[in-house]
Amino acid sequence: MAVARRRAAVGLGLAGGACLLLGVCLLLAGPAIVKEQVVKNVRIDPSSISFGMWKDIPVPFYLSVHLFEVLNPTEVLDGAKPILRQRGPYVYREFRYKTNITFHDNDTVSYLEYRKLFFRPDLSNGTEDEYIVMPNILMLGASVMMENLPNFVKLLLSGALAGLKQEAFMNRTVGDILWGYDDPLLDTINMIVPGLIPFKGKFGMFVGFNNSNTGLFTVYTGMKNISRVHMVDSWNGLKKVNYWRSTGCNMINGTAGEMWPPFMSPTSLEFYSPDACRSMTLVYEQSGEFKGVPTYRFVAPKTLFANGTDYPPNEGFCPCRQSGIQNVSTCRLNAPMFISHPHFYNADPSLVNAVEGLNPSKEHHALFLDVHPMTGIPMNCSIKLQLNQYLKQVSGIIQTGKITPVVLPLLWFAESGNIEGSVLNQFYTNLVLIPSILDYLQYIFLGLSVPLIISAAVLTMMSQEKCSLFWSSNKKNSDSKKANQASSARKLPPVKVLREARL
């Protein structure tokens, strides 16, 4: 019995020691193994898991566009407050892919990213053939741009506008407004003021957006320094742009907005947006999960479009108006255009009150990015921006009537997408499930080692105690036997002893 216990104690001790050793090894080496796998698979390298995702984005992106219809155009010309009605959304499936991928010796790679858009009537609330009354963007924009020119030039333009039957508001289809229409006004304006609007052909809000690239990006691959992966080295060969009035505002910071370096902290992230002509900083809001994958949510701070008075670092983006809108005229051919959050969310209330029909809310109009912090890969995102035009009466151009100065919303759009399907499954298995299993195993092994080692120790002690008792019992019996023999010898009669001696 004691031998069996000793054998059991040895077996349990060996098992406990093995569990302890494995647990300690996983505790020490597990994080390093996970980190190595993350680094290997998120850098821009043809052998990495994320390279195919980076090259030809498999995530289904959708562009949803909402247009603002002006319900009282005649009254607006007489100075009334514009009454707006939101139309749409008009939804487009967006495909993104990279070409001209060129790796360089300084740990960077250059590429052009193209986007193709296809209308999805099944997801839309309306068709591209619907008519909508909106400001005559080209005419009213040119009028403001010519405001400080001599009166005879403005009268000349006004006469040309009358001859072309141009009015302050137009009734056109959604397709025309977004993707362009032939407008003889373009040639007329460039004839009167050469170079004022230096492009030809169709005019539309998204002309040049479809089947086009976002410029030549050069970003770091992370092969030499993983903390720099996806960070922009240059855009169109530039280290900074020259649209704005300060060095800080002209800086090209962060990534191209698709992925970020791994092992993120819950602070902020940056990206350069060619559409907004600037770098943007989003701030951490909260931790969460997307379909089982842990995420950090980043949102736009209230200071993103604040004016220079409310937020001095934005002074370089001025001339400014109220907080909540950014003047982008310097990167939009000097046209009086502004960007903001949809419905002037987080903007000065005077902007919302200047028109009727806006209902800003965080739920519907705030942008966000849900990023997996370990890899820097976005799981779910929705980037939302609104385009606005500054309208006013311009003396000498009678078509502008008595329009009260107003920043009028034209449209807002959301580019949204999330990882799903096989891509999500592969991502979850390799970068979430396996690291989690390794993490749990170390604690399981450590937890098992404790009862195994304790059991081995108890059995060893019990075995030793049994042996001690057996030895003590045997010794006691032996001593008792010797004592009995001595006692018997002492009890023999003396005569008998002598008789036996004689014999």
RODO-2510 file (C-alpha; in nm, 4 decimals, decimal comma):
residues 503
     n   res          X          Y          Z
     1     m     0,0000     0,0000     0,0000
     2     a     0,2793     0,2432     0,0899
     3     v     0,4609     0,1656    -0,2362
     4     a     0,1493     0,2401    -0,4390
     5     r     0,1091     0,5704    -0,2605
     6     r     0,4687     0,6611    -0,3235
     7     r     0,4248     0,5857    -0,6940
     8     a     0,1066     0,7925    -0,7094
     9     a     0,2801     1,0800    -0,5328
    10     v     0,5667     1,0695    -0,7837
    11     g     0,3223     1,0669    -1,0779
    12     l     0,1192     1,3543    -0,9431
    13     g     0,4338     1,5494    -0,8647
    14     l     0,5672     1,5037    -1,2164
    15     a     0,2319     1,6045    -1,3690
    16     g     0,2100     1,9088    -1,1419
    17     g     0,5649     2,0107    -1,2250
    18     a     0,4966     1,9741    -1,5977
    19     c     0,1817     2,1892    -1,5700
    20     l     0,3713     2,4480    -1,3698
    21     l     0,6517     2,4549    -1,6262
    22     l     0,4099     2,4857    -1,9205
    23     g     0,2113     2,7568    -1,7444
    24     v     0,5209     2,9602    -1,6656
    25     c     0,6514     2,9152    -2,0216
    26     l     0,3208     3,0339    -2,1697
    27     l     0,3039     3,3199    -1,9205
    28     l     0,6500     3,4376    -2,0201
    29     a     0,6551     3,3416    -2,3885
    30     g     0,2837     3,3681    -2,4808
    31     p     0,2701     3,7467    -2,5230
    32     a     0,5901     3,7362    -2,7270
    33     i     0,4438     3,4659    -2,9539
    34     v     0,1220     3,6642    -3,0059
    35     k     0,3145     3,9854    -3,0691
    36     e     0,5359     3,8112    -3,3235
    37     q     0,2307     3,6790    -3,5091
    38     v     0,0632     4,0210    -3,5100
    39     v     0,3778     4,1933    -3,6369
    40     k     0,4229     3,9282    -3,9046
    41     n     0,0660     3,9592    -4,0294
    42     v    -0,0076     4,3331    -4,0208
    43     r     0,2999     4,4739    -4,1934
    44     i     0,2756     4,5530    -4,5631
    45     d     0,4385     4,2386    -4,6936
    46     p     0,3030     4,0050    -4,9656
    47     s     0,3386     3,7118    -4,7217
    48     s     0,1250     3,8701    -4,4470
    49     i    -0,2402     3,7862    -4,3847
    50     s    -0,3477     4,1486    -4,4136
    51     f    -0,1669     4,2229    -4,7413
    52     g    -0,4514     4,0974    -4,9596
    53     m    -0,6973     4,2949    -4,7487
    54     w    -0,4791     4,6048    -4,7862
    55     k    -0,4295     4,5634    -5,1632
    56     d    -0,7863     4,4841    -5,2677
    57     i    -1,0131     4,5817    -4,9813
    58     p    -1,2645     4,2955    -4,9463
    59     v    -1,4818     4,4847    -4,6996
    60     p    -1,8118     4,5907    -4,8595
    61     f    -1,8074     4,9714    -4,8475
    62     y    -2,1160     5,1784    -4,9208
    63     l    -2,1463     5,5457    -5,0057
    64     s    -2,4818     5,6838    -4,8882
    65     v    -2,5715     6,0325    -5,0141
    66     h    -2,8459     6,2603    -4,8789
    67     l    -2,9393     6,5721    -5,0770
    68     f    -3,1098     6,8804    -4,9326
    69     e    -3,4027     7,0028    -5,1408
    70     v    -3,4979     7,3723    -5,1126
    71     l    -3,8741     7,3924    -5,0706
    72     n    -3,9097     7,7735    -5,0966
    73     p    -3,6626     7,8970    -5,3605
    74     t    -3,8719     8,2023    -5,4595
    75     e    -3,8988     8,3206    -5,0985
    76     v    -3,5242     8,2671    -5,0426
    77     l    -3,4536     8,5071    -5,3297
    78     d    -3,6655     8,7624    -5,1427
    79     g    -3,4580     8,7175    -4,8258
    80     a    -3,6552     8,4449    -4,6459
    81     k    -3,5033     8,1637    -4,4421
    82     p    -3,4435     7,8498    -4,6549
    83     i    -3,6688     7,5552    -4,5796
    84     l    -3,4943     7,2253    -4,6496
    85     r    -3,6067     6,8671    -4,6886
    86     q    -3,3607     6,5792    -4,6777
    87     r    -3,3873     6,3376    -4,9724
    88     g    -3,2378     5,9932    -5,0058
    89     p    -3,0296     5,8097    -4,9166
    90     y    -2,8954     5,7284    -5,2608
    91     v    -2,6672     5,4309    -5,1958
    92     y    -2,3657     5,3200    -5,3985
    93     r    -2,1566     5,0067    -5,3566
    94     e    -1,7956     5,1165    -5,3385
    95     f    -1,5036     4,9011    -5,4540
    96     r    -1,1453     5,0003    -5,3691
    97     y    -0,8266     4,8558    -5,5104
    98     k    -0,4617     4,9576    -5,5308
    99     t    -0,2405     4,9743    -5,8386
   100     n     0,1156     5,0844    -5,9181
   101     i     0,2360     4,9224    -5,5952
   102     t     0,6088     4,9935    -5,5702
   103     f     0,8312     4,8961    -5,2771
   104     h     1,1282     5,1208    -5,1950
   105     d     1,4548     5,0619    -5,0098
   106     n     1,3675     5,3043    -4,7272
   107     d     1,0953     5,0786    -4,5819
   108     t     0,8149     5,2480    -4,7786
   109     v     0,5714     5,1517    -5,0525
   110     s     0,3911     5,3765    -5,3028
   111     y     0,0520     5,3116    -5,4580
   112     l    -0,2544     5,4618    -5,6224
   113     e    -0,5912     5,3643    -5,4784
   114     y    -0,8908     5,3717    -5,7092
   115     r    -1,2573     5,3576    -5,6229
   116     k    -1,5513     5,2466    -5,8352
   117     l    -1,9118     5,3184    -5,7443
   118     f    -2,2250     5,1334    -5,8537
   119     f    -2,5760     5,2546    -5,7737
   120     r    -2,7815     5,0195    -5,5556
   121     p    -3,1507     5,1032    -5,6053
   122     d    -3,2478     4,8188    -5,3701
   123     l    -3,0737     4,9960    -5,0821
   124     s    -3,1775     5,3472    -5,1816
   125     n    -3,4767     5,5601    -5,1025
   126     g    -3,5270     5,7003    -5,4498
   127     t    -3,3670     5,6816    -5,7948
   128     e    -3,1034     5,8820    -5,9817
   129     d    -3,3757     6,0030    -6,2180
   130     e    -3,5648     6,1957    -5,9492
   131     y    -3,5722     6,5752    -5,9792
   132     i    -3,4645     6,7936    -5,6887
   133     v    -3,4649     7,1726    -5,6494
   134     m    -3,1239     7,2887    -5,5308
   135     p    -2,9085     7,6012    -5,5542
   136     n    -2,7413     7,6620    -5,8884
   137     i    -2,4064     7,5808    -5,7313
   138     l    -2,1941     7,6948    -6,0237
   139     m    -2,3737     8,0263    -6,0781
   140     l    -2,4073     8,1257    -5,7123
   141     g    -2,0500     8,0156    -5,6393
   142     a    -1,9111     8,2204    -5,9276
   143     s    -2,1158     8,5204    -5,8123
   144     v    -1,9569     8,5198    -5,4647
   145     m    -1,6120     8,4628    -5,6170
   146     m    -1,6615     8,7718    -5,8375
   147     e    -1,8025     8,9915    -5,5617
   148     n    -1,4949     9,2165    -5,5417
   149     l    -1,4459     9,2546    -5,9161
   150     p    -1,5415     9,5826    -6,0947
   151     n    -1,9147     9,6370    -6,1417
   152     f    -1,8973     9,6261    -6,5197
   153     v    -1,7557     9,2718    -6,5026
   154     k    -2,0392     9,1612    -6,2759
   155     l    -2,2969     9,3307    -6,5004
   156     l    -2,1423     9,1509    -6,7956
   157     l    -2,1799     8,8182    -6,6154
   158     s    -2,5374     8,9055    -6,5154
   159     g    -2,6258     8,9731    -6,8791
   160     a    -2,4655     8,6450    -6,9868
   161     l    -2,6612     8,4613    -6,7189
   162     a    -2,9847     8,6131    -6,8455
   163     g    -2,8986     8,5119    -7,1995
   164     l    -2,8312     8,1548    -7,0853
   165     k    -3,1537     8,1583    -6,8797
   166     q    -2,9577     8,0813    -6,5647
   167     e    -3,1406     8,1198    -6,2344
   168     a    -3,0332     8,1003    -5,8703
   169     f    -3,2073     7,7653    -5,8189
   170     m    -3,2247     7,4702    -6,0539
   171     n    -3,4417     7,1628    -6,0870
   172     r    -3,2223     6,8706    -6,1933
   173     t    -3,2002     6,4957    -6,1492
   174     v    -3,0012     6,3329    -5,8722
   175     g    -2,7710     6,1808    -6,1328
   176     d    -2,6989     6,5219    -6,2878
   177     i    -2,6336     6,6882    -5,9526
   178     l    -2,3934     6,4172    -5,8387
   179     w    -2,2180     6,2984    -6,1538
   180     g    -2,2344     6,6046    -6,3717
   181     y    -2,4186     6,7770    -6,6532
   182     d    -2,3122     6,9888    -6,9485
   183     d    -2,3406     7,3569    -6,8583
   184     p    -2,2509     7,6298    -7,1097
   185     l    -2,2025     7,8609    -6,8115
   186     l    -1,8570     7,7074    -6,7586
   187     d    -1,7279     7,8351    -7,0917
   188     t    -1,9009     8,1720    -7,0425
   189     i    -1,7434     8,2298    -6,7009
   190     n    -1,3976     8,1365    -6,8250
   191     m    -1,4443     8,3710    -7,1214
   192     i    -1,5387     8,6661    -6,8978
   193     v    -1,2856     8,5877    -6,6196
   194     p    -1,0189     8,3531    -6,7611
   195     g    -0,9003     8,0930    -6,5116
   196     l    -1,1709     8,1618    -6,2538
   197     i    -1,2955     7,8011    -6,2806
   198     p    -1,0070     7,6129    -6,4454
   199     f    -1,1816     7,3021    -6,5729
   200     k    -1,3990     7,2033    -6,8666
   201     g    -1,6652     6,9487    -6,9396
   202     k    -1,9410     6,8447    -6,7031
   203     f    -2,0100     7,0053    -6,3669
   204     g    -2,1333     6,8000    -6,0706
   205     m    -2,0733     6,7514    -5,6999
   206     f    -1,8896     6,4198    -5,7449
   207     v    -1,7405     6,4701    -6,0913
   208     g    -1,4035     6,2981    -6,0895
   209     f    -1,4920     6,0975    -5,7795
   210     n    -1,5881     5,7755    -5,9584
   211     n    -1,3183     5,5669    -6,1305
   212     s    -1,0560     5,7984    -5,9885
   213     n    -0,7669     5,7727    -5,7435
   214     t    -0,6995     5,9665    -5,4247
   215     g    -0,3441     6,0627    -5,5174
   216     l    -0,0068     5,8903    -5,4885
   217     f     0,0428     5,7761    -5,1304
   218     t     0,3797     5,6613    -4,9994
   219     v     0,3515     5,4847    -4,6630
   220     y     0,5800     5,2850    -4,4361
   221     t     0,5671     4,9046    -4,4662
   222     g     0,6633     4,8303    -4,1039
   223     m     0,9277     4,5765    -4,2113
   224     k     1,1968     4,7617    -4,0148
   225     n     0,9821     4,9433    -3,7593
   226     i     0,6338     4,8081    -3,6937
   227     s     0,5345     5,1226    -3,5030
   228     r     0,5511     5,3137    -3,8357
   229     v     0,3467     5,0727    -4,0492
   230     h     0,0836     5,2493    -4,2652
   231     m     0,2074     5,5937    -4,1559
   232     v     0,2201     5,8364    -4,4500
   233     d     0,5654     5,9371    -4,5685
   234     s     0,4359     6,1578    -4,8516
   235     w     0,1279     6,2309    -5,0622
   236     n     0,1792     6,3187    -5,4288
   237     g     0,5436     6,3602    -5,3357
   238     l     0,4654     6,6187    -5,0667
   239     k     0,5587     6,6018    -4,6989
   240     k     0,3040     6,8764    -4,6320
   241     v     0,0362     7,0615    -4,8301
   242     n     0,0187     7,4365    -4,8915
   243     y    -0,3548     7,4980    -4,8646
   244     w    -0,3529     7,6520    -4,5189
   245     r    -0,1985     7,9400    -4,3267
   246     s     0,0075     7,7519    -4,0661
   247     t     0,2667     7,4760    -4,0677
   248     g     0,0637     7,2664    -3,8240
   249     c    -0,2485     7,2761    -4,0406
   250     n    -0,0480     7,1873    -4,3524
   251     m     0,1158     6,8804    -4,1967
   252     i     0,0389     6,5378    -4,3433
   253     n    -0,0028     6,3289    -4,0290
   254     g    -0,1075     5,9743    -3,9483
   255     t    -0,2024     5,7046    -4,1961
   256     a    -0,4043     5,7029    -4,5186
   257     g    -0,7126     5,6185    -4,3126
   258     e    -0,7337     5,2446    -4,3827
   259     m    -0,5215     5,0835    -4,1087
   260     w    -0,3086     5,1979    -3,8163
   261     p     0,0013     5,0627    -3,6366
   262     p    -0,0729     4,7716    -3,3986
   263     f    -0,0779     4,7738    -3,0198
   264     m    -0,2804     5,0945    -3,0021
   265     s    -0,3388     5,2894    -2,6833
   266     p    -0,6810     5,4394    -2,5992
   267     t    -0,5836     5,7981    -2,6802
   268     s    -0,6225     5,9182    -3,0399
   269     l    -0,5538     5,8334    -3,4028
   270     e    -0,4702     6,0469    -3,7074
   271     f    -0,5167     6,0154    -4,0830
   272     y    -0,4775     6,2356    -4,3902
   273     s    -0,7917     6,2927    -4,5981
   274     p    -0,7399     6,4158    -4,9567
   275     d    -1,1136     6,4907    -4,9769
   276     a    -1,0912     6,7272    -4,6791
   277     c    -0,7444     6,8512    -4,7847
   278     r    -0,6130     6,8058    -4,4303
   279     s    -0,5097     6,5671    -4,1544
   280     m    -0,7746     6,4760    -3,9001
   281     t    -0,7422     6,3590    -3,5402
   282     l    -1,0055     6,1384    -3,3795
   283     v    -1,0156     6,0741    -3,0050
   284     y    -1,0876     5,7610    -2,8015
   285     e    -1,4442     5,7372    -2,6727
   286     q    -1,4970     5,3853    -2,5365
   287     s    -1,4015     5,0181    -2,5549
   288     g    -1,6402     4,7642    -2,7004
   289     e    -1,6763     4,4600    -2,9225
   290     f    -1,7692     4,4011    -3,2846
   291     k    -1,8912     4,0471    -3,3485
   292     g    -1,6675     3,9117    -3,0725
   293     v    -1,3632     4,1188    -3,1639
   294     p    -1,2513     4,3733    -2,8992
   295     t    -1,2418     4,7309    -3,0301
   296     y    -1,1613     5,0890    -2,9421
   297     r    -1,4111     5,3459    -3,0690
   298     f    -1,2660     5,6745    -3,1954
   299     v    -1,4851     5,9771    -3,2687
   300     a    -1,4420     6,3364    -3,3842
   301     p    -1,3756     6,5864    -3,1052
   302     k    -1,5824     6,9047    -3,0929
   303     t    -1,2666     7,0943    -3,1857
   304     l    -1,2315     6,9219    -3,5254
   305     f    -1,4134     7,1998    -3,7144
   306     a    -1,3958     7,4685    -3,4450
   307     n    -1,2892     7,8164    -3,5564
   308     g    -0,9620     7,9798    -3,4565
   309     t    -1,1234     8,1820    -3,1798
   310     d    -1,2673     7,8797    -2,9989
   311     y    -0,9662     7,6589    -3,0749
   312     p    -0,6450     7,8513    -3,1585
   313     p    -0,4648     7,5571    -3,3329
   314     n    -0,7331     7,5810    -3,6063
   315     e    -0,6450     7,9438    -3,6812
   316     g    -0,4465     7,8190    -3,9806
   317     f    -0,7687     7,6984    -4,1467
   318     c    -0,9174     8,0486    -4,1418
   319     p    -1,0707     8,2791    -4,2648
   320     c    -1,3303     8,1274    -4,0362
   321     r    -1,6971     8,1735    -3,9675
   322     q    -1,8864     8,0060    -3,6839
   323     s    -1,7441     7,6988    -3,5109
   324     g    -1,8558     7,3721    -3,6621
   325     i    -1,7727     7,4471    -4,0258
   326     q    -1,4387     7,4593    -4,2057
   327     n    -1,3644     7,6826    -4,5008
   328     v    -1,2204     7,4640    -4,7803
   329     s    -1,2215     7,7291    -5,0512
   330     t    -0,8397     7,7288    -5,0727
   331     c    -0,8418     7,3673    -5,1917
   332     r    -1,1631     7,3954    -5,3938
   333     l    -1,0671     7,6544    -5,6577
   334     n    -1,1569     7,9363    -5,4126
   335     a    -1,5249     7,8437    -5,4337
   336     p    -1,7194     7,9450    -5,1170
   337     m    -1,7473     7,5879    -4,9886
   338     f    -1,7469     7,4591    -4,6296
   339     i    -1,7378     7,1128    -4,4757
   340     s    -1,9019     7,0110    -4,1486
   341     h    -2,0686     6,7249    -3,9709
   342     p    -2,4143     6,6360    -4,1141
   343     h    -2,6974     6,8668    -4,0086
   344     f    -2,4336     7,0916    -3,8434
   345     y    -2,3927     6,8398    -3,5613
   346     n    -2,1571     6,9817    -3,2937
   347     a    -2,1684     7,3226    -3,4667
   348     d    -2,2665     7,6694    -3,3512
   349     p    -2,6491     7,6712    -3,3037
   350     s    -2,6764     7,9796    -3,5251
   351     l    -2,5909     7,7622    -3,8269
   352     v    -2,8797     7,5260    -3,7521
   353     n    -3,1184     7,8126    -3,6816
   354     a    -3,0359     7,9896    -4,0094
   355     v    -3,2342     7,7262    -4,2008
   356     e    -3,5332     7,5057    -4,1318
   357     g    -3,5375     7,1277    -4,1630
   358     l    -3,2201     7,0239    -3,9777
   359     n    -3,2214     6,7846    -3,6819
   360     p    -2,8636     6,7141    -3,5694
   361     s    -2,8102     6,4052    -3,3528
   362     k    -2,5155     6,1947    -3,2452
   363     e    -2,6887     5,8705    -3,3411
   364     h    -2,7375     5,9658    -3,7055
   365     h    -2,4697     6,2246    -3,7766
   366     a    -2,1565     6,1510    -3,5715
   367     l    -1,8668     5,9746    -3,7420
   368     f    -1,6836     5,6861    -3,5747
   369     l    -1,4133     5,4235    -3,6222
   370     d    -1,4124     5,0920    -3,4333
   371     v    -1,0537     4,9624    -3,4442
   372     h    -0,9049     4,6358    -3,3156
   373     p    -0,6317     4,7768    -3,0885
   374     m    -0,3964     4,4785    -3,1129
   375     t    -0,3709     4,4975    -3,4946
   376     g    -0,4808     4,8525    -3,5786
   377     i    -0,7337     4,7175    -3,8305
   378     p    -1,0801     4,8850    -3,8443
   379     m    -1,3676     4,6455    -3,7791
   380     n    -1,6547     4,8886    -3,8357
   381     c    -1,6585     5,2503    -3,9503
   382     s    -1,8776     5,5297    -4,0774
   383     i    -1,7130     5,8515    -4,1946
   384     k    -1,9692     6,1290    -4,2442
   385     l    -1,9228     6,4763    -4,3912
   386     q    -2,1514     6,7511    -4,5161
   387     l    -2,0851     6,9916    -4,8038
   388     n    -2,2166     7,3451    -4,7644
   389     q    -2,2148     7,6555    -4,9841
   390     y    -2,2059     8,0171    -4,8742
   391     l    -2,4835     8,2121    -5,0487
   392     k    -2,5535     8,5837    -5,0471
   393     q    -2,6804     8,8736    -5,2555
   394     v    -2,4048     9,0082    -5,4812
   395     s    -2,4566     9,3603    -5,6081
   396     g    -2,4466     9,3849    -5,9850
   397     i    -2,5611     9,0274    -6,0371
   398     i    -2,9379     9,0528    -6,0313
   399     q    -2,9880     8,6734    -6,0348
   400     t    -2,8771     8,6612    -5,6687
   401     g    -3,1859     8,8623    -5,5699
   402     k    -3,1974     8,9530    -5,2001
   403     i    -3,0564     8,6301    -5,0605
   404     t    -2,9727     8,6685    -4,6938
   405     p    -2,6140     8,5517    -4,6268
   406     v    -2,6339     8,1852    -4,5246
   407     v    -2,4181     7,8718    -4,5161
   408     l    -2,6580     7,6382    -4,6932
   409     p    -2,6267     7,2562    -4,6658
   410     l    -2,6140     7,0931    -5,0095
   411     l    -2,5643     6,7279    -4,9256
   412     w    -2,4085     6,4948    -4,6736
   413     f    -2,2607     6,1518    -4,7272
   414     a    -2,1445     5,8545    -4,5237
   415     e    -1,8772     5,6071    -4,6281
   416     s    -1,9483     5,2977    -4,4196
   417     g    -1,8189     4,9435    -4,4019
   418     n    -1,7439     4,6550    -4,1682
   419     i    -1,5502     4,3304    -4,1825
   420     e    -1,7725     4,0264    -4,2329
   421     g    -1,7891     3,6760    -4,3771
   422     s    -1,4728     3,4718    -4,4397
   423     v    -1,2501     3,7731    -4,3803
   424     l    -1,3981     3,8206    -4,0333
   425     n    -1,3701     3,4466    -3,9576
   426     q    -1,0044     3,4335    -4,0611
   427     f    -0,9285     3,7484    -3,8658
   428     y    -1,1109     3,6234    -3,5570
   429     t    -0,9425     3,2806    -3,5648
   430     n    -0,5843     3,3981    -3,6198
   431     l    -0,5773     3,7211    -3,4230
   432     v    -0,8419     3,6806    -3,1532
   433     l    -0,9257     3,3133    -3,0877
   434     i    -0,5729     3,1633    -3,0916
   435     p    -0,4216     3,4389    -2,8707
   436     s    -0,7165     3,3971    -2,6317
   437     i    -0,6639     3,0195    -2,6161
   438     l    -0,2950     3,0702    -2,5378
   439     d    -0,3902     3,3198    -2,2716
   440     y    -0,6384     3,0815    -2,1093
   441     l    -0,4057     2,7808    -2,1318
   442     q    -0,1366     2,9467    -1,9224
   443     y    -0,3818     2,9969    -1,6371
   444     i    -0,5277     2,6458    -1,6781
   445     f    -0,1824     2,4870    -1,6524
   446     l    -0,0880     2,7047    -1,3573
   447     g    -0,4206     2,6274    -1,1906
   448     l    -0,3808     2,2504    -1,2429
   449     s    -0,0257     2,2493    -1,1105
   450     v    -0,1340     2,3639    -0,7641
   451     p    -0,3725     2,0756    -0,6712
   452     l    -0,1442     1,8199    -0,8384
   453     i     0,1614     1,9299    -0,6434
   454     i    -0,0382     1,9551    -0,3185
   455     s    -0,1832     1,6053    -0,3741
   456     a     0,1652     1,4666    -0,4373
   457     a     0,2941     1,6271    -0,1188
   458     v     0,0038     1,4906     0,0869
   459     l     0,0502     1,1382    -0,0460
   460     t     0,4243     1,1547     0,0227
   461     m     0,3622     1,2643     0,3804
   462     m     0,1020     0,9931     0,4324
   463     s     0,3387     0,7300     0,2973
   464     q     0,6238     0,8434     0,5236
   465     e     0,3904     0,8474     0,8259
   466     k     0,2756     0,4897     0,7533
   467     c     0,6354     0,3679     0,7311
   468     s     0,7229     0,5346     1,0590
   469     l     0,4288     0,3722     1,2343
   470     f     0,5206     0,0311     1,0928
   471     w     0,8827     0,0641     1,2062
   472     s     0,7797     0,1772     1,5526
   473     s     0,5371    -0,1170     1,5852
   474     n     0,7995    -0,3761     1,4837
   475     k     1,0564    -0,2342     1,7226
   476     k     0,8051    -0,2384     2,0074
   477     n     0,7172    -0,6050     1,9403
   478     s     1,0861    -0,7050     1,9318
   479     d     1,1613    -0,5317     2,2603
   480     s     0,8579    -0,6971     2,4200
   481     k     0,9717    -1,0436     2,3073
   482     k     1,3186    -0,9976     2,4546
   483     a     1,1701    -0,8776     2,7804
   484     n     0,9458    -1,1850     2,8024
   485     q     1,2395    -1,4206     2,7461
   486     a     1,4405    -1,2509     3,0213
   487     s     1,1452    -1,2710     3,2547
   488     s     1,1031    -1,6443     3,1867
   489     a     1,4687    -1,7096     3,2627
   490     r     1,4434    -1,5313     3,5923
   491     k     1,1437    -1,7468     3,6967
   492     l     1,3234    -2,0985     3,6638
   493     p     1,3839    -2,2781     4,0046
   494     p     1,7492    -2,2823     4,1231
   495     v     1,7517    -2,6630     4,1750
   496     k     1,6362    -2,7239     3,8267
   497     v     1,9040    -2,4997     3,7043
   498     l     2,1763    -2,6801     3,8960
   499     r     2,0395    -3,0179     3,7791
   500     e     2,0527    -2,9088     3,4246
   501     a     2,4035    -2,7816     3,4844
   502     r     2,5182    -3,1196     3,6100
   503     l     2,3745    -3,2994     3,3217
***
